[in-house]
Amino acid sequence: MRSGAKVAVVGGVFLVVAGGVGYGGYHLYSGLTGGDGGGNDNTSAAGTRKSGPPGADEVERTAKDFLAAWAGGNAAEAAQLTNNAAEARPLLAGYRDQAQVSAAVITPGTAVGAKVPFTVRATVTFEGQSKPWSYASELTVVRGLTTGKALVDWAPAVVHPKLTKDTSLKTDRASAPPIKAVDHQGRELTKEKYPSLGPVLDSLRKKYGEKAGGTAGVELVVSSTNRATPDQTLLTLTKGKEGTLRTTLDAEVQAAAEKAVKQFGQASVVAVKPSTGEIRAVANSPAGGFNTAVQGAQAPGSTMKIVTTTMMMDNGVVGGAGSKVECPPDVSWKGVTFHNLDRFEIRNGTLQQSFSRSCNTAFIKAVKPLDDRDIADRALGDTARKYFGIGLDWQTGIVTVDGNVPESSGAETAASYIGQGKVTMNALNMASITATAKNGGFHQPVIVPQSLDNRELATAQRLPASIAQALRQMMRATAQSGTGAAAMSGVGGDKGAKTGSAEVDGQGKSNSWFTGYADDLAAAAVVQSGGHGGDAAGPVVAQVLRAR
């Protein structure tokens, strides 16, 4: 241990007192050292630099030395035992200086290969207030590329599993007062009961905590250098006063959404009320991490045909749902061939039939006249902005990502008509598009009332009545007898749907997309590698719609 530190071993626990701060760690080894102590030799018996994965004895010694140095409050010494001392040192030093950890007992577990799990039992002290804090993490021992030494493979998650790049631990007066979030009927919403709402509630607290009328307490948080990212509370030392914040969410719909996505490894769903734009549910699996439902950006597949159909009718390419369109097995655009699933075709069919059966070629072949008018590359994006509000910087109340339908060229233009190419959406965007079709006009989605902060909401033109009616007619056909019928069979009321599957480079199975409405609720879902839209995402949407 560093010079001047006092060390005592009592009952198998080592305690190190340095600078008035006591740290401890279970002494599970035959000898306790800090740093190398001669134990981490980087050369073999023949004097050559070691190579290859570290052996079991090296893993044990390196983990021991690192945890002992860290537990002793010796950040510089511990950092030198990693393969990135420059990044490790400030985070390790901040454990005491910023996180205000006044005591810690670190207990290593049994190594599994190069991985060593450990638990931490700590005490956090701030302004005379102390509280215990415990958690589990792990480290991995690797061979240093230049030194040949066995070193801890540095990652912020070694210190705490919720730490990532550009984040740190901090104990201080909270940056925002706590909130008691409630749904539109006044029912409380907590991240414990609704895990997907964790990031949402953190964002709402950061933005509206003061407006809700609360007062801040003292908390240990994961703090990000990105000011747009809300603090994530790990421990509350002193509770502040909660302010009540009313949201547009619905507790029952949210519960259904949480349950629906949980059955998949990666899935997201959003529900929106068409008549107002109020967001009723936001759910992700896994819950509590990146909010893919509102911040993702992925190709939406054939669900985009709602916008493509609108573009076709708005530009006079087709007259309505009953218009005759060709649906051949294949079609070529600028030298690239596009085809239908299993190369099916619809002979002498209508736009409604091609929409409800998700014929790709019909939505490419029919649009070729726009290419002759030199508007094909930008018409889809123009339609998305004009009627559906896509790309207009939505101010929902939390950080969300707008859909993107950029101008394209060549074969990418044809791909964009079927929701591929450069087109990107998330579940929120697609739920809003469906809500617009159902309502006949765009209402920008919101998760807290506009009156809370008088923010400016995006606006768009109402759909022409004939187009809105045709979209609903085709979406109803899809839900009743088309590709969405199986998923929507248990959903009552006035209902409509559109299925989609989006191919992703390097991914063996396509992403499953589905969007639909029932009465005054619209929902959209995506399941990663879920295959056909009706197979995976369809049941998710149906379960949410049944909760209305």
C-alpha positions as CSV (number, residue, x, y, z in Angstrom):
1,M,0.0,0.0,0.0
2,R,1.1,3.6,-0.5
3,S,3.5,5.2,2.0
4,G,1.9,6.5,5.1
5,A,-1.2,4.2,5.0
6,K,-2.0,2.2,8.0
7,V,-3.0,-1.4,7.3
8,A,-4.7,-3.9,9.7
9,V,-6.1,-7.3,9.0
10,V,-9.0,-8.1,11.3
11,G,-11.1,-11.3,11.0
12,G,-10.1,-11.8,7.4
13,V,-11.0,-8.2,6.4
14,F,-8.3,-5.7,5.5
15,L,-8.9,-2.1,6.4
16,V,-6.9,0.7,4.9
17,V,-7.0,4.2,6.4
18,A,-5.5,6.9,4.2
19,G,-6.2,10.6,4.4
20,G,-8.9,10.0,7.0
21,V,-11.0,7.8,4.7
22,G,-11.5,4.1,5.6
23,Y,-11.7,1.5,2.8
24,G,-11.9,-2.2,3.3
25,G,-11.9,-5.4,1.2
26,Y,-12.2,-9.0,2.2
27,H,-8.8,-10.6,2.4
28,L,-9.2,-13.8,0.5
29,Y,-5.6,-14.2,-0.6
30,S,-2.5,-15.7,1.0
31,G,-0.8,-12.3,0.7
32,L,-2.1,-8.8,0.3
33,T,-0.3,-6.2,-1.8
34,G,-1.1,-3.1,-3.7
35,G,0.3,-2.6,-7.2
36,D,2.7,-5.2,-8.7
37,G,4.5,-6.0,-5.4
38,G,6.6,-8.2,-7.7
39,G,3.7,-10.5,-8.3
40,N,2.8,-9.4,-11.9
41,D,5.9,-10.5,-13.7
42,N,5.7,-9.7,-17.4
43,T,8.5,-12.1,-18.4
44,S,8.8,-15.8,-18.6
45,A,11.5,-17.9,-16.9
46,A,13.5,-17.7,-20.1
47,G,13.4,-13.9,-19.9
48,T,11.1,-13.4,-22.9
49,R,8.0,-11.2,-22.8
50,K,4.9,-13.2,-22.0
51,S,2.2,-13.6,-24.7
52,G,-1.1,-15.3,-25.0
53,P,-4.0,-15.2,-22.6
54,P,-3.1,-14.7,-18.9
55,G,-3.0,-17.9,-16.8
56,A,-5.2,-18.5,-13.8
57,D,-2.5,-17.4,-11.4
58,E,-2.0,-14.2,-13.3
59,V,-5.7,-13.5,-13.3
60,E,-5.9,-14.1,-9.6
61,R,-2.9,-11.9,-8.8
62,T,-3.9,-9.0,-11.1
63,A,-7.5,-9.0,-9.8
64,K,-6.2,-9.1,-6.2
65,D,-3.7,-6.2,-6.7
66,F,-6.2,-4.1,-8.6
67,L,-9.1,-4.5,-6.0
68,A,-6.7,-4.0,-3.1
69,A,-5.4,-0.7,-4.6
70,W,-8.9,0.4,-5.4
71,A,-10.2,-0.5,-2.0
72,G,-7.3,1.3,-0.4
73,G,-8.2,4.5,-2.2
74,N,-5.1,4.4,-4.3
75,A,-6.5,5.5,-7.7
76,A,-3.1,6.0,-9.4
77,E,-1.8,2.6,-8.3
78,A,-5.0,0.8,-9.4
79,A,-5.1,2.6,-12.7
80,Q,-1.6,1.4,-13.5
81,L,-2.9,-2.1,-13.2
82,T,-5.3,-1.5,-16.2
83,N,-4.6,-1.3,-19.9
84,N,-5.8,2.3,-20.0
85,A,-4.5,4.1,-17.0
86,A,-5.3,7.6,-18.4
87,E,-9.0,6.9,-18.5
88,A,-9.1,4.7,-15.4
89,R,-7.5,7.1,-12.9
90,P,-10.0,9.9,-12.9
91,L,-12.9,7.5,-12.5
92,L,-11.2,5.5,-9.8
93,A,-10.2,8.7,-7.9
94,G,-13.7,10.1,-8.3
95,Y,-15.1,7.1,-6.4
96,R,-14.0,8.8,-3.2
97,D,-13.8,12.5,-4.3
98,Q,-17.0,12.8,-6.4
99,A,-19.1,9.8,-5.5
100,Q,-18.3,10.5,-1.8
101,V,-17.7,6.8,-1.0
102,S,-16.3,7.0,2.6
103,A,-15.9,3.2,3.1
104,A,-15.9,0.2,0.9
105,V,-15.6,-3.6,1.3
106,I,-14.8,-5.3,-2.0
107,T,-15.3,-9.0,-2.1
108,P,-14.0,-11.0,-5.1
109,G,-15.7,-14.1,-6.3
110,T,-14.3,-17.1,-8.1
111,A,-12.7,-16.4,-11.4
112,V,-14.4,-17.8,-14.5
113,G,-11.7,-17.9,-17.1
114,A,-10.3,-14.3,-17.3
115,K,-13.4,-12.8,-15.6
116,V,-13.5,-12.1,-11.9
117,P,-16.9,-11.1,-10.4
118,F,-16.9,-9.1,-7.2
119,T,-19.3,-7.4,-4.9
120,V,-19.0,-4.0,-3.3
121,R,-20.5,-3.0,0.1
122,A,-19.9,0.8,0.5
123,T,-20.9,3.7,2.6
124,V,-21.7,7.1,0.9
125,T,-21.3,10.2,3.1
126,F,-22.3,13.8,2.1
127,E,-22.8,16.8,4.4
128,G,-23.1,14.6,7.5
129,Q,-25.6,12.2,5.9
130,S,-24.5,8.5,5.3
131,K,-26.2,5.6,3.7
132,P,-25.1,2.1,2.7
133,W,-24.7,1.2,-0.9
134,S,-24.1,-2.3,-2.5
135,Y,-23.8,-3.7,-5.9
136,A,-22.1,-6.3,-8.0
137,S,-19.7,-5.9,-11.0
138,E,-16.9,-7.8,-12.7
139,L,-13.5,-7.3,-14.3
140,T,-11.6,-9.1,-17.0
141,V,-7.8,-9.7,-17.1
142,V,-6.0,-9.5,-20.4
143,R,-2.5,-9.5,-21.7
144,G,-1.0,-6.0,-22.2
145,L,-0.2,-5.4,-25.8
146,T,3.0,-3.6,-25.3
147,T,4.1,-4.7,-21.8
148,G,3.2,-8.3,-21.8
149,K,1.8,-7.8,-18.3
150,A,-1.5,-9.2,-17.1
151,L,-3.8,-6.1,-16.8
152,V,-7.4,-5.3,-16.0
153,D,-9.2,-4.7,-19.3
154,W,-10.4,-1.2,-18.5
155,A,-14.0,-0.2,-18.9
156,P,-16.1,2.3,-16.8
157,A,-18.4,-0.6,-16.0
158,V,-15.7,-2.1,-13.8
159,V,-16.4,0.6,-11.2
160,H,-20.1,0.3,-11.6
161,P,-22.1,-1.7,-14.2
162,K,-24.2,1.4,-15.2
163,L,-21.2,3.5,-16.1
164,T,-20.4,4.0,-19.7
165,K,-18.0,6.2,-21.7
166,D,-18.4,9.9,-20.8
167,T,-20.2,9.2,-17.5
168,S,-19.1,9.3,-13.9
169,L,-20.5,8.8,-10.3
170,K,-21.4,11.9,-8.4
171,T,-23.0,12.6,-5.0
172,D,-24.5,16.0,-4.6
173,R,-27.6,18.0,-4.2
174,A,-29.8,16.6,-7.0
175,S,-29.8,18.6,-10.3
176,A,-33.7,18.5,-10.3
177,P,-36.4,17.9,-7.7
178,P,-38.0,14.5,-7.7
179,I,-41.3,14.1,-9.4
180,K,-44.4,11.9,-8.9
181,A,-45.4,11.2,-12.4
182,V,-49.1,10.3,-13.0
183,D,-51.0,9.2,-16.1
184,H,-53.8,11.2,-17.7
185,Q,-56.2,9.9,-15.0
186,G,-54.0,10.6,-12.1
187,R,-52.6,7.1,-11.5
188,E,-49.0,7.0,-10.4
189,L,-46.3,5.8,-12.8
190,T,-43.1,4.4,-11.3
191,K,-40.0,2.8,-13.0
192,E,-40.4,-0.1,-10.6
193,K,-43.9,-1.0,-11.9
194,Y,-43.2,0.2,-15.4
195,P,-39.5,-0.5,-16.1
196,S,-39.6,0.9,-19.7
197,L,-40.5,4.3,-18.3
198,G,-37.2,4.6,-16.4
199,P,-35.5,6.8,-19.0
200,V,-38.7,8.7,-19.7
201,L,-39.2,9.6,-16.0
202,D,-35.6,10.6,-15.7
203,S,-36.0,12.9,-18.7
204,L,-39.2,14.4,-17.4
205,R,-37.7,15.0,-14.0
206,K,-34.7,16.8,-15.5
207,K,-36.8,19.0,-17.7
208,Y,-39.9,19.6,-15.5
209,G,-38.9,18.8,-11.9
210,E,-38.9,22.5,-10.9
211,K,-42.1,23.2,-12.8
212,A,-43.8,20.4,-10.9
213,G,-43.1,22.2,-7.6
214,G,-40.7,19.8,-5.8
215,T,-37.5,20.5,-3.9
216,A,-34.2,18.6,-4.5
217,G,-32.6,16.1,-2.2
218,V,-29.1,14.5,-2.1
219,E,-28.4,11.7,-4.4
220,L,-25.7,9.5,-5.8
221,V,-26.1,9.5,-9.6
222,V,-24.6,8.4,-12.9
223,S,-23.8,11.8,-14.4
224,S,-23.1,12.3,-18.2
225,T,-21.0,14.9,-19.9
226,N,-23.9,15.2,-22.3
227,R,-26.2,17.8,-20.8
228,A,-29.2,16.4,-22.7
229,T,-28.8,13.1,-20.8
230,P,-30.6,13.1,-17.5
231,D,-28.8,11.9,-14.3
232,Q,-29.6,8.3,-13.3
233,T,-30.2,7.9,-9.6
234,L,-28.4,5.0,-7.9
235,L,-28.9,6.0,-4.2
236,T,-31.0,8.6,-2.4
237,L,-29.3,9.9,0.8
238,T,-32.0,12.5,1.6
239,K,-35.3,12.6,-0.2
240,G,-36.4,15.9,-1.6
241,K,-40.0,16.9,-1.9
242,E,-41.8,15.4,-4.9
243,G,-43.8,17.5,-7.3
244,T,-46.7,16.0,-9.2
245,L,-46.3,15.9,-13.0
246,R,-49.3,14.8,-15.1
247,T,-48.4,13.0,-18.3
248,T,-50.5,11.8,-21.3
249,L,-49.6,8.2,-20.6
250,D,-52.2,5.6,-19.7
251,A,-51.4,3.1,-16.9
252,E,-53.4,0.2,-18.4
253,V,-52.1,0.7,-21.9
254,Q,-48.5,1.1,-20.6
255,A,-48.9,-2.2,-18.6
256,A,-50.0,-4.0,-21.7
257,A,-47.1,-2.6,-23.7
258,E,-44.6,-3.6,-21.1
259,K,-46.0,-7.2,-21.1
260,A,-46.1,-7.4,-24.9
261,V,-42.5,-6.5,-25.6
262,K,-41.1,-8.5,-22.7
263,Q,-41.4,-11.8,-24.6
264,F,-38.8,-10.6,-27.1
265,G,-35.1,-9.9,-26.6
266,Q,-35.2,-6.6,-28.5
267,A,-38.5,-5.0,-29.2
268,S,-40.3,-1.6,-28.8
269,V,-43.8,-0.3,-29.1
270,V,-45.5,3.1,-28.8
271,A,-49.2,3.9,-28.6
272,V,-50.7,7.3,-29.5
273,K,-54.2,8.7,-29.4
274,P,-55.1,9.8,-33.0
275,S,-57.6,12.5,-32.1
276,T,-55.1,14.5,-29.9
277,G,-51.5,13.1,-30.5
278,E,-51.2,12.2,-26.8
279,I,-48.7,9.4,-26.2
280,R,-50.4,6.6,-24.2
281,A,-47.5,4.1,-23.9
282,V,-43.8,3.7,-24.5
283,A,-42.2,0.3,-23.9
284,N,-38.9,-1.4,-24.8
285,S,-37.2,-4.7,-24.3
286,P,-34.8,-4.7,-22.7
287,A,-36.3,-2.1,-20.4
288,G,-34.5,0.8,-18.8
289,G,-31.7,1.2,-21.4
290,F,-31.6,3.1,-24.7
291,N,-35.1,4.3,-25.5
292,T,-35.3,2.7,-28.9
293,A,-39.1,3.2,-29.1
294,V,-38.7,7.0,-29.4
295,Q,-35.0,7.5,-30.3
296,G,-34.3,4.6,-32.7
297,A,-33.8,5.0,-36.4
298,Q,-34.4,2.0,-38.5
299,A,-35.8,1.1,-41.9
300,P,-39.6,0.6,-41.4
301,G,-40.2,-1.8,-44.3
302,S,-43.7,-2.0,-45.8
303,T,-45.4,0.0,-43.0
304,M,-44.0,3.0,-45.0
305,K,-46.5,2.1,-47.7
306,I,-49.0,4.2,-45.8
307,V,-46.9,7.3,-46.8
308,T,-46.1,5.9,-50.3
309,T,-49.8,5.3,-51.0
310,T,-50.5,8.9,-49.9
311,M,-47.8,10.2,-52.2
312,M,-49.3,8.2,-55.1
313,M,-52.8,9.5,-54.7
314,D,-51.6,13.1,-53.9
315,N,-49.6,13.2,-57.2
316,G,-52.4,11.6,-59.3
317,V,-50.6,8.3,-60.0
318,V,-53.7,6.4,-58.7
319,G,-57.2,7.6,-58.1
320,G,-58.1,5.6,-55.0
321,A,-58.3,2.2,-53.3
322,G,-60.1,0.7,-56.3
323,S,-57.6,1.8,-58.9
324,K,-56.1,-0.9,-61.0
325,V,-52.4,-1.4,-60.4
326,E,-50.0,-4.1,-61.6
327,C,-48.4,-6.4,-59.1
328,P,-45.9,-8.6,-61.0
329,P,-43.4,-11.0,-59.3
330,D,-40.5,-8.6,-60.1
331,V,-39.9,-5.1,-61.2
332,S,-36.8,-3.2,-62.3
333,W,-35.8,0.3,-61.4
334,K,-32.6,1.9,-62.7
335,G,-31.1,-1.5,-63.4
336,V,-32.0,-3.0,-60.0
337,T,-34.6,-5.8,-59.6
338,F,-37.1,-5.8,-56.8
339,H,-39.4,-8.7,-56.0
340,N,-42.3,-9.8,-53.8
341,L,-42.1,-12.3,-51.0
342,D,-41.9,-15.7,-52.7
343,R,-42.3,-13.8,-56.0
344,F,-46.1,-13.8,-55.7
345,E,-48.2,-11.8,-58.1
346,I,-51.7,-10.3,-58.2
347,R,-53.2,-10.4,-61.7
348,N,-55.7,-7.7,-62.7
349,G,-55.6,-6.4,-59.1
350,T,-56.4,-3.1,-57.3
351,L,-54.4,-0.8,-55.1
352,Q,-56.3,-2.1,-52.1
353,Q,-55.3,-5.7,-52.8
354,S,-51.7,-4.7,-53.3
355,F,-51.7,-2.7,-50.0
356,S,-53.4,-5.4,-48.0
357,R,-51.2,-8.2,-49.3
358,S,-48.1,-6.0,-49.2
359,C,-47.1,-6.2,-52.8
360,N,-43.7,-4.5,-53.2
361,T,-43.6,-4.3,-57.0
362,A,-47.0,-2.4,-57.2
363,F,-45.6,0.5,-55.2
364,I,-42.5,0.7,-57.4
365,K,-44.0,0.1,-60.9
366,A,-46.9,2.4,-60.4
367,V,-44.7,5.3,-59.4
368,K,-42.5,5.3,-62.5
369,P,-44.5,8.3,-64.0
370,L,-43.1,10.4,-61.2
371,D,-39.6,9.7,-62.5
372,D,-40.7,11.1,-65.9
373,R,-41.8,14.2,-64.1
374,D,-38.4,14.5,-62.3
375,I,-40.0,14.4,-58.8
376,A,-39.7,10.7,-57.9
377,D,-36.5,11.3,-55.8
378,R,-38.1,13.8,-53.4
379,A,-41.9,13.2,-53.6
380,L,-41.9,10.7,-50.7
381,G,-40.1,13.0,-48.3
382,D,-42.3,15.9,-49.4
383,T,-45.4,13.9,-48.6
384,A,-44.1,12.7,-45.3
385,R,-43.4,16.3,-44.1
386,K,-46.5,17.8,-45.7
387,Y,-49.2,15.5,-44.2
388,F,-47.5,13.4,-41.5
389,G,-45.2,16.0,-39.9
390,I,-42.1,13.8,-40.4
391,G,-38.8,15.7,-39.9
392,L,-40.3,18.8,-38.3
393,D,-38.5,18.6,-35.0
394,W,-41.2,17.3,-32.7
395,Q,-41.2,18.8,-29.2
396,T,-42.8,15.9,-27.4
397,G,-41.6,16.8,-23.8
398,I,-38.7,14.3,-23.9
399,V,-35.8,13.7,-26.3
400,T,-37.2,11.9,-29.4
401,V,-35.8,11.3,-32.8
402,D,-37.7,12.4,-35.9
403,G,-38.3,10.1,-38.8
404,N,-36.1,10.7,-41.8
405,V,-37.1,10.5,-45.5
406,P,-34.3,12.1,-47.4
407,E,-34.1,12.8,-51.1
408,S,-32.7,9.8,-52.9
409,S,-31.5,8.7,-56.2
410,G,-31.2,5.7,-58.4
411,A,-32.4,2.4,-57.0
412,E,-32.5,3.9,-53.5
413,T,-35.6,5.8,-54.6
414,A,-37.5,2.6,-55.4
415,A,-36.2,1.1,-52.1
416,S,-37.6,4.0,-50.1
417,Y,-41.1,3.5,-51.5
418,I,-41.1,0.1,-49.7
419,G,-39.5,1.4,-46.5
420,Q,-35.9,0.5,-47.2
421,G,-33.0,2.6,-48.6
422,K,-32.2,5.6,-46.5
423,V,-35.7,5.9,-44.8
424,T,-35.5,5.6,-41.0
425,M,-38.3,5.5,-38.5
426,N,-39.0,4.4,-34.9
427,A,-42.1,3.1,-33.2
428,L,-43.2,6.6,-32.2
429,N,-42.9,7.9,-35.8
430,M,-44.9,5.0,-37.2
431,A,-47.6,5.2,-34.5
432,S,-48.0,8.9,-35.4
433,I,-48.2,8.1,-39.1
434,T,-51.0,5.6,-38.4
435,A,-52.7,8.0,-36.0
436,T,-52.7,10.6,-38.8
437,A,-54.3,8.2,-41.2
438,K,-57.0,7.3,-38.7
439,N,-57.7,10.9,-37.7
440,G,-57.3,12.4,-41.1
441,G,-54.8,15.0,-39.8
442,F,-51.5,15.2,-38.0
443,H,-51.3,16.0,-34.2
444,Q,-47.7,16.1,-33.0
445,P,-47.2,13.5,-30.4
446,V,-46.8,14.8,-26.8
447,I,-46.1,13.1,-23.5
448,V,-46.8,16.1,-21.3
449,P,-49.4,18.8,-22.1
450,Q,-48.2,21.7,-24.2
451,S,-49.6,24.1,-21.6
452,L,-46.9,23.0,-19.1
453,D,-44.2,25.0,-20.9
454,N,-45.9,26.5,-24.0
455,R,-43.4,24.9,-26.3
456,E,-44.1,25.2,-30.0
457,L,-45.6,22.0,-31.6
458,A,-45.1,20.9,-35.2
459,T,-48.0,21.3,-37.6
460,A,-48.9,19.8,-40.9
461,Q,-51.7,20.0,-43.5
462,R,-54.7,17.8,-43.1
463,L,-55.0,14.9,-45.5
464,P,-57.4,15.5,-48.3
465,A,-60.7,13.7,-47.2
466,S,-60.6,11.3,-50.2
467,I,-57.0,10.2,-49.4
468,A,-57.8,9.8,-45.6
469,Q,-60.9,7.7,-46.4
470,A,-58.9,5.5,-48.9
471,L,-56.1,4.9,-46.4
472,R,-58.5,3.8,-43.7
473,Q,-60.4,1.6,-46.2
474,M,-57.1,-0.2,-47.2
475,M,-55.9,-0.5,-43.6
476,R,-59.2,-2.0,-42.6
477,A,-58.9,-4.5,-45.4
478,T,-55.4,-5.4,-44.2
479,A,-56.7,-6.0,-40.7
480,Q,-59.7,-8.0,-41.8
481,S,-58.5,-10.1,-44.6
482,G,-54.9,-9.1,-45.5
483,T,-51.5,-9.7,-44.0
484,G,-52.6,-8.2,-40.6
485,A,-55.7,-10.3,-40.2
486,A,-54.3,-13.0,-38.0
487,A,-52.7,-10.6,-35.5
488,M,-55.7,-8.3,-35.4
489,S,-58.4,-11.0,-35.2
490,G,-58.9,-10.5,-31.4
491,V,-59.1,-6.7,-31.6
492,G,-62.5,-5.2,-31.7
493,G,-63.9,-1.9,-32.8
494,D,-63.0,0.1,-36.0
495,K,-59.6,-1.3,-36.8
496,G,-56.9,-1.1,-39.4
497,A,-53.3,-2.2,-39.9
498,K,-50.2,-2.4,-42.0
499,T,-47.5,-5.0,-41.8
500,G,-43.8,-4.7,-42.7
501,S,-40.5,-6.5,-42.6
502,A,-37.2,-4.7,-43.1
503,E,-34.0,-6.3,-44.3
504,V,-30.9,-5.3,-42.4
505,D,-27.4,-5.8,-43.8
506,G,-25.5,-8.6,-42.0
507,Q,-28.7,-9.8,-40.2
508,G,-30.0,-13.2,-41.1
509,K,-33.6,-12.5,-40.4
510,S,-35.5,-9.3,-41.2
511,N,-36.9,-6.9,-38.5
512,S,-40.7,-7.4,-37.9
513,W,-42.8,-4.2,-38.1
514,F,-46.5,-3.7,-37.5
515,T,-48.7,-0.7,-37.1
516,G,-52.4,-0.5,-36.5
517,Y,-55.3,1.3,-34.9
518,A,-58.5,0.4,-33.1
519,D,-61.0,3.2,-32.4
520,D,-59.1,6.2,-30.9
521,L,-55.8,4.4,-30.3
522,A,-52.9,3.7,-32.7
523,A,-49.8,1.7,-32.0
524,A,-46.7,0.6,-33.8
525,A,-44.0,-2.0,-32.9
526,V,-40.7,-3.3,-34.2
527,V,-39.2,-6.6,-33.1
528,Q,-35.5,-7.1,-34.1
529,S,-35.0,-10.2,-36.2
530,G,-38.7,-11.0,-35.8
531,G,-39.3,-11.9,-39.4
532,H,-42.7,-11.2,-41.0
533,G,-44.6,-8.2,-39.6
534,G,-47.7,-10.2,-38.6
535,D,-45.6,-12.9,-36.8
536,A,-43.9,-11.0,-34.1
537,A,-44.7,-7.2,-34.1
538,G,-48.3,-7.9,-34.9
539,P,-49.2,-9.6,-31.7
540,V,-47.4,-6.8,-29.7
541,V,-49.5,-4.1,-31.3
542,A,-52.7,-6.2,-30.9
543,Q,-52.1,-6.7,-27.2
544,V,-51.6,-2.9,-26.7
545,L,-54.8,-2.1,-28.7
546,R,-56.9,-4.5,-26.7
547,A,-56.0,-2.6,-23.5
548,R,-57.7,0.6,-24.6
